[in-house]
Amino acid sequence: MSQLTIKGKVHFQKGKKGRKRLAEGKDREKPKGRLPRVTKLMALAIRFDRLIRDGHVNDYAELARLGQVSRARMTQIMNLLNLAPEIQETILFLPRVEQGGRAIA
């Protein structure tokens, strides 16, 4: 009986319902670091504003209930929309943060 050998690169991907599945080829390179918190909050404020404008949600209070945060915190997040568009863009494209936070001077 002869031996059959197959060589190739494989990796695991998340499939439906979080199940792992085997996939061919190299895995995509994951970016190093994480997005700054203010970048995530800015994107969230833009998303929430669109939900309100499209009529999916009535107001900030309903968003706060759905997001399980206080109305005051929701107002803080939504106040990011009051910044100038250039500042909003700068916040959205801040570089990724490596491990740990910024040192306090």
Secondary structure, 3 states (H helix, E strand, C coil): CCCCCCCCCEEEEECHHHCEEEEECCCCCCCCCECCHHHHHHHHHHHHHHHHHCCCCCCHHHHHHHHCCCHHHHHHHHHHHHCCHHHHHHHHCCCCECCCCCCCC
